[in-house]
Amino acid sequence: MRRRNLSLLITALLAATLPAAHADTAWPSAKPITLVVPFSAGGSVDYTARLIATKLEDRLKQTVVVDNTAGAGGAIGVGKVIKSPADGYTLVLGPDSPIVIGKLVNPGAFKYDPLTDLAPVALLNTAPMVLVARPGLPVQNFADFVKLAKASPGKYNYATSGIGTILQLAMELLKEQNGIHVTHIPYRGGAQIATDVIGNQVDLAMLSGTSAIPHIKAQRVKALGITDNKRLPVLGDVPTFAEMPGSKGYVMNSWMGIFAPAGTPAAVVTRLNHEINEILKTDEIKAKLAEQGAIAGSGTPEQFGAFVKGEYARNKKIVETANIKE
């Protein structure tokens, strides 16, 4: 009798797990996958999303629809995905700003917890930034500027594309590490910044690599440093801040990754991670990301999750120290 009861129990347990196992193996056959982009069409986030979506369709043999849900600095799009069923059919391409900065700077708009409400799937890319100086500023390198800034605290300024951006946080960390006071001038977007630096209207600007490189090559601005720990091949003579005595170990890049709602089956997350990593390995995708000033990502979901937590913790310290609020 005991053996019969044990047999029945085992049979019942196996039966209970069959639907879940079947659902995991069947994914993604039920319906198209939606990849939410929390910003408008046409920008770098949208470009990357469509690039990955096309290749993911080919590998999964399933339609991947890109859904631009813009607003509130990315909070609306990310929030939409968090509220979606955790079944692997709704994902979000999250750049750093709405994932590891937004809640720290503007908690009223970013009501979700990015560390618990999202399941990290894959790191798509990282992209170094470049600090540039106006042509008339009497400096040749960042060490020169540090001396200048220390001699006249508050006299000089720097521009970024807005308050609470990764660009601002990158410069604020440099300021803290080097003990200098430089005033932030936030712009609404980055188009006008390069023009104003070239025209000597602002002293410095923290720019994305793609925005900075053409002007550096044309010698319209002075390049003072790169935020990665490796030099950019296209700017081989421009040092990284990590090389400089006052900023040893400094690394701060913008990045993009794919996330699912928390609770998405581990088998689905693992499958997505594998397929995306295979896409990122291709020469075609590496080249297209390089055109955007980005470097292809890699790693497991666990490694990406640890990376996100590290970024959030570092940014929290920067935001608190610099008292950044939006």
N, C-alpha and C positions, 0 to 999 in steps of 0.2 A: 504493500500500500504506500509506504514512504517513497519507494522508487517511482511508483506511478505518479504520485503528487509532485515529486521533483521534476519528472519528465514533463508534466503538464505546465509547471511553472516556467521551465526553460523554453518550452514551445511558445508560451504566452509572451515572454520577454522578447524572443526573437521576432515574433509577429509584430510587436509594438515598435520595434526598431526598423522594420522593413519599409514603411512609408517614407521615413526620414532618409534612409539610405537611398531609396529609389529616387527621391526628390533631388538629392545631391548629384547622383549620377546622371539624372535627366537634364539637369541645368546645362545649357540655357535653351531648352527646347520649347518652353511654354509660351514665351512672348518676346518681343524685342527688348533690348537693354537700352535704358535711357541714361545718357551721360550728361548730367547737369553742369553747365558752365555758369558760375555765379556772377558773370559780367557780360556786357554787351558783345555782339558779334563784331569781328574785325580786329580785335586786339591780339596780343601775344598769347593770352590764355586760351582764347577761342581757337587760334591757329593750332596750338598744340593739341587741343582736344580733338579737333577734326582730323589731325594727322594720326593720332593714336586710334581714334574711332574707326577710321577706314581700315587700318591694319588689323584691328581687333575683330572686325566683321569677317575678314578673310580667314582668320585663324579659328574663330568660334563657329563659323558658318551660320551666323545669326545677325540680324539687323541691329546696329547700334545707332541710336538717334541722339544727336546733340541738341540739348535743350538750353537755350540761353535764358536764364532767369536772373536778371540783374536787379540791383538795388541795395541800398544801405551798406555799401562797401563790400558786398559779397554775402552779407548775413542772410538775406532772403533766400538765395539759392542754396546755401549750405543748410539752412533751417528746413527747407523743403525736403531735402534728402534725408535728414535726420528723422523727419516725421513719416517717411515712406516705409513700406514693408521691408523687413530685413531678409529679403529673398534673393539678393544678387541681381535684381533687375533694375535697380536704381542706384546710380553711382554719382559722385561729384568729383570734378577736377578742381582741387583746391590749391591755389597758390598760397604762399606763406601768410599773406595779410589777413584773410578771414579765419585762418586756422590757428596761428600762434601769435597774432598781434591784436586783432580786433577787440577781443573781450578784455584785454588788458588796458586798452586805451579808451574804449567806449562800451562799457558793460551794459548800458541801457539798450543799445542796439543789438549787441551780440549776446542773446539770452541763453544760448546753449553752452555746454561745456565740451570743448573740442577734444578733450582727453578721454572722456567717457561716453560721449554720444556718437562717436564715429569709430569705425574699424579701419585702421590704416591698411591699405592694399599694396601700393607700390609707389616708390619714389621715381618720378618721371625724369626730372632734371634738376640741376643746380646751375646758377648763373652768377658769376662774379660781377661786382660793381667797380666803378673806377672813380676816384676823386680827381677832379680837374680844377685848375686855377685859371683865372682870367689872364690874358697875355701881358697886361700891364702890371701885374703883381710882382714885386721884386723878390721872387723866389725861384729856385731851380729844382727843389725837391721838398718833400714833406718836412724834413728836419729844418730847413730854412723857414718854412711856415710856422712851425712850432715856436721857434725863436721869436719870430715876428709877433705871433699871437700872445706870447708870454710878456713881451715888452709893452703891448698895448691891449690889455684884456677888454673884450667887448667891442673893439674897434672894427673887427672883421666879421664877415657873414658868410653863410653858405646856403645854397638853395637845394630843395628837393621837390618832388612832385606832390607833397602833401604831408599833413600831420599824421603821425602814426604809421608811416610807410616803413618798409624795411630799409629804405634809403636813409631816412632820418635816424633810425635806430643804429645803423652802421656808423654814421658820423658821430652820434652821441657817445657811442662806445669808444671811438677814437679820442674824442675830447676828454673823456674820463681817464683813459689810460695815459694820456700825455699831459694831463693837467692844464688844459687850455680852455678859454671861454670864447666861443664863437657863436654869433647869433643866427638862429635858424630863420630862413625866409621860405615859408611854404607856398608853392604855386599850385594852381588847379591843373594838374597834368604836367607832362614834361616837355611839350613842344616848344614853349617859349624859353625854357631855362638855358639851353645851349646858346640861343641867340643873345641872351642877356649876359652870359659869361663872356662870349666872344666880344661883345660890345662894352666890356668892362663895367657893366651895371651891377654885377654881384661878384664877390671875390672868389668863391669856390662853389662847386656843385658836385653832389654825389649823383652819378648817372649810371644807368645800365650800360653794360658793355657795348651793345649795339648802338646806343645813342652817342657814346663817347668816342668810339674808335675812329669813325670818319673824320671827326674834328681834330683828334690827336694826330692822325696821319697827315692831315693837311696843315698841321702846325698852327691851327687857329686857337688852341688852348694848350695849357701845360698839364701833362699827366703827372700826378704826385704819388699815386699808389693804387694797387689792386687789392680787393678785399679777400681774395682766395689765398691759399697757402702755396699755390703754384702759379708761376708766371703764365700769361696768355701767350701762345705762340705768335699771334699776330702783333703783340706788343712786347716782344722779347726784352727790350731795354727798359721797360717800366717795372720797378720792383714791387713785390707784395709788401703789405704792411707787416706780415709775419716775419719778414727779414729785418725789420727796423728795430733798433734797441728799445724804443719806447712802446712797441706794440708786439712783443714776442708772443707767438702763439695765436695772434689775431686771425680769425677766419669768420667771415659773415657773408653768406651768399643768399640771393633770392632763390626760391625753388618752387616746384609744382609737384603735386602728387595726386593719386587717386584714392578716394575713401568710399566706404560703404556705410550704411547705417549700422550702429552697434548691434550685435546679435546676429549678423549675417553668418550663415554656416561656415565653419572653418574650411571645409572642403572647397567651397565656392571661392573664398578669399585666396586660398592656396592656388587654385586653378587660374584665377585672374592674374595673380602675381607672376606665375610661371609664363603665361602667354604674353603679358606686358614686358617682362624682362627679355623674352625672346625677340620681341619687336625692337626693343631698345638696343639690342646687340647688332642690329643690321647696319651696314655702312650707309644705306640710304637715310635711315632715321638719324643716325649720328651726324651726318652731313647737314640735314635740314635743321636739326637743333642747333648746330654750330652757327648756321646762318642767323639764328636768333640770339647768338651770344651765349648759348647754353651747352652744358655737358650732360650726356645721357646718364640717367641714374641706374641703380641696380639694388640687389639685396632682397632679403626675405620680408614678409609682413612684420615680423617681430623686430627686425633691424630698423625698418622704417618707423615703427611705433616708438622705438627707443630714441630715434633721431628727432621725432616730433616732440617728445617729452623734453629732450635736451634743449631744443630750440625755444620751447615755451618757457622753460625755467630761466634761460639766459635773458630772453626778452623781458621777462617779468622784472628782473633786476635792473635792466636798462631803463625801462619805463618808470619804475619807482624812483631811481636815482635822478633821472632827468625831469621827473614830474611831467611826463607827457600825457596830455588829456585832449580829447576831441569833443 
